[in-house]
């Protein structure tokens, strides 16, 4: 038994979608979430900057005595996961990319589309990891840089988001030879209903969901699952924007209202 919290971090609000999946799968687990809302989005920043931001956040989470860290951000996973694992060897650190790829490979998909931030797509990490599991799989990739800022602004259930999705993806889906789509950003599950409605024939894979399976496996193997306890989930951000407060209210109806402002680095 280990009732310490699980640390999550993201460039902004997208990592909250992973916490929703955790609560469904392992309701006894408590979380400490850090959203770098002052510096979002990470997708347009340099790899060195992303690694620097990620290192500061991991140092903070470790100082708060978390038992495992989830990089709930595809961009930070693609740029910083290996560096963080090398530097912080005493704590398990899980990224969102490999669990998603394993699920796609397990489902024996012959072709898959991938959407993500510029940094994630330019890193080619999804293609490289997919080829490791299935050298014959065909992939098509697309950067959708406007999705994250719109989601962060709460522009989701309206025509602006639908038009933006169609602007990026109509030709991509029409001309692409794929029957499934990896949502390669933890923000994107928040617009999965929009994507499903516009492109109903695509099977969607959520990186937010698949990573929680790895979390459960690691905690089970190490006998670190939590029992029911009085620890409260905690949410921290580098900027307490109105959108962040609204998003946490919408996603977690019963959360503690106290969200602390903490700037790192």
N, C-alpha and C positions, 0 to 999 in steps of 0.2 A: 504494500500500500504506500502511495506517495501522494499526499494531498496538495503538494505545491502546484502553482498554476502552470499552464502552458503559455509560453510567450509567442505572440503573433506580431509580425510587423509588415507594413505595406507602405507604399509611397503616398497613399491617401486612404480612401474609404473602401477600396475593393476587397481588402483582406477580411472585412466583416462578413463577406459571403462564405468564407471558409469557416468562420466561427459558427454561423448558422448550421452548417453541416456537422460540425463537432457536437453541437448541442443536440442534434437529432440522433447521432450515433452513440455519443457518450455523455449523457446528461449530468453525470457526477463531476465531470472535469470542469475546472474553473480556468479562466483565461486572464491574461494581462496583454492588452492590445496597445500597440503604438502605431499611430498613423502620422506619417510625415507630411501633413496637410499643407504646411507652409512652403514645401519645396516640390510638391507634386506639379506636373507629372515627371516621373523619372525617365520616361521613354525617349525624351529628346535630349537627355544629358549624356556626357561622355562616360565611358566605362570606369575611368579612374574616379570620377565624381560619385558615381553610383556605389562603387566599392567603399569609398570613404564614408558616405552617408550610412551605408549598411553596417560597417564596422562600429560606428558610434552607437547605433541603435542596439546592436547585439551586446556591446559592453554594458549598456544601460539595463537591458533585460536580464543579463546575468547578475548584475548588482542587485536586482530585485528578486533573486533566488527562484527563477523559473526552472523547471525540470527538463524542458525540451523547447526548442525554438522552431517555429514554422515561418519560413520566408513566404508570406502570403502575397507574393508579388512575382510575376513571371520575369519582369525586367531585372529585378534584384537577384532572382534565382539564376538567370542566365549569365549575369555579370559577376556575381559575388559568392555563389554557393561554395565553390571549391576553395576559394581563399579563406572564407569564414571557417570551413571545416578544418582546414590546415592550422589556422591560428587558434581556434577554440576547440581543442580536441576532447575536453572533459565533459562536453554536453552534446547530446544528439541535435543536429540541425537538419531539418527537412525542407526541401524545395518542392515547388508545385509542378515541375516539368516532367521528371521521370515517372512519377505515379500515373500521370495522364497518358504518357506514351505506352507504358506497360498495358494499360487498359485497352488502348486502341489496338495494340499488337495481339492481345488476348482475344479480342473480338474478330481477329483475322480480317481486318479491313484491307482492301486492295488499293484504295486510294483515299486520301484525306486532304481537306483544306485546312489551313492554319491562319488565324487572324490574331494580331497582337500589336504591340507598340512598335515604333521604328527600331528601338534598341533590341527588342526581343527578336524581331524578324531579321534584322541585319546580322545578329549573332549567329544565325543558322542553327541554333541549338536544337530546335525541334526536329529539323531534318536530320541532323547528325545522330540524335538519340533514336529516332525512328528507324534509321538505317541499321543501327546497332542491333535492334530487336527483329527487324524484318528488312533485309536488303532489297527486297523486291517491291516494297510499297512505293506508290507514286504520291508525290506531295505537290501542293500548290500553296504558296504563302502570300499574305497580303498585310501590309501595315495600314492601320486605321487610326491615325494619330488624333483625330477629333473626338473619338468616342469617350476617352477618359475625362477630358475637360467638361464635356456635356454632362456626363454622369455625375461628376463632382458638383456641378451646378444644379443637380436635381432635374435635369431635362431628360426625362425618360419616357413617360407615358404621354407623348404628344407627337404631332406631325413633324416637328423639327428633327427629333431623333429618327423617326421612320425615314424621312428624306435623306438624312445623313447616312443611314445604313444602306439605302438604295444607291446613293451616290458612290459609295465605296464598293459595294458588293454586287451590284447587278451584273456587270460585265464579268466579274470574277467568278460568280456562280454560273452564269450562262456559258462562259467559255471554258470553265474548269471541268476536268474529268474526275470529279470526286462526289461521293455520296454521303460523306460525313464531314463534320467541321469541328476542329479543336478551338475552343474559346481560350486563346492563349494569353489571357489577362484576367486577373481575379475581379476586375470591374465588370467584365462582360456578362456574367450570369445575371446581372441586374437588367440587362436588355435582351436576355434569352427569349423572353416571350415575344418581343418585337421581331427577333430574327426568325423564330419558329413560325410566326404568323406570315411573314413575308416570303420565307423559303421553307414551306412545310415538308418538303421531301428530304431535308437534310437531318441526319442524326447528329446531335450536339454532344460534345464531350467537355465537361467543365473541370478545369484544373483546380477550382476551389473545392470540389467534391472529392476528387480522387485522392488528394493528398491526405485526407483524414483517415483513409484506410491504412496508409503507412504509419500515421501517428498511432493508431490503435494497435497495430502489429508490434511496433517498437516498444510501446509501454507495456504490452502484455508479455513480450519476451523478457523484459527487464523487471517484471513484477512491480511496475510503477503506476498501475491504474489507481485512480482516486476512489475513495469511498465517499459516501454522502457526507458533506461537511458544510460549515457555516462561512467558508471563505467567499468573499464577494468578487464577482468579475470586476476588473478595473480597465478603464479606457483612458488612454493618454494621447495627446496630439500636439504637434508643434505649432498649430494655429487653431484656435477654437472658433472656427467659422460657423456661421449660421447653418450652412449646408451640412457640416459634420454633425452638429447637434440634431438637426432634423433627421438625418439618415439613421443615426443610432436610435433615435426615438421610434422611427418607422420599423426598423429591423428587429429591435429588441424592446418589446413593449414593457417588460418588467425590470429593465436594467436599473442599476443605481444611477440616479441623475447626476452624481458628481463626476464630471470629467475634468481631469487636470491638464493644465497647459504646461508642457515641458519642452524646452528647446535644447537640442543637443548639438555638440560640435561648434 
